[in-house]
Amino acid sequence: MTSAMDRLRRLLGLAPEASNLPALDENNRLCRELDQNRPLTDYVYTVLDTELTGLSARKEEIVSVGAVRVRGLAIVPGESFSCLVRPSIPLPKVSTLIHRITPEAIAEAPPVEQVLPGLVEFCKGTLIVGHHIGLDMSFLNRACRRHHGQPLANPCLDTMRMAMLWREKRSPSHYERFSLNISYVLTDLAEEFDLPRFMAHDALGDALQTAYLFVYLAKKIARTPPLTLKELFRAGQSWRWYM
């Protein structure tokens, strides 16, 4: 997501204003220069997930971030990012019931402004992947704007939409794709495709779960013919996504 001022500067042929974080500026420069005409195997991906105090991007906050690396459409062992985050607002009991993170667990955790530099460095120049990634990015970019003056410019891929695209490609019936028996919940897709299972509602566990789903779907979708990143984005735009 970009601000109105950033869009205006782009229309006028001006470079976006610099942030106060050099790694963020370098990341955004690399992402703006990214060649989208290469096959999916050529890119480096950061698959991430966040756990939140709630779902309102305006008032809720991040309490945990997890991310793993995918390179050559394979998960890279040992390349991961995981951190608890201390929000500036009280942690609602209902959120603890979901992600099992207690007020005591985050009492000594760093605030988001101390977490962002390391996360930006981990994501630098990569494509970001997530399940319903728009929600995660809305929280991350709000924090980046607040503390560093610029959002992340990384192109994003949504595994939920990729699952819809794969179902469209393989479904013999147009109406079958809209069956009420179909689920796009991350854990349900992992079970459907017989993928390894990880702890749900844990940021690093969900990032790993999403990474396995992404690798599976990317290989299926791009099998014949080899698919470029631009073609995948175009396929996503042509589909009437439903949430």
ABEGO torsion letter per residue (X at the ends): XBBAAAAAAAAAGBBBBBBABAAAAAAAAAAAABBAABBAAABBBBBBBBBBAEABAAABBBABBBBBBBBGGBBBBGBBBBBBBBBABBBBAAAAAAAGBBAAAAAABBBAAAAAAAAAAAABGBBBBBBGAAAAAAAAAAAAAAAAGBBBABBBBBAAAAAAAAAAAABABAAAAABAABBABAAAAAAAAGBBBBBBGBAAAAAAAAAAAAAAAAAAAAAOBBBBAAAAAAAAAABBBBX
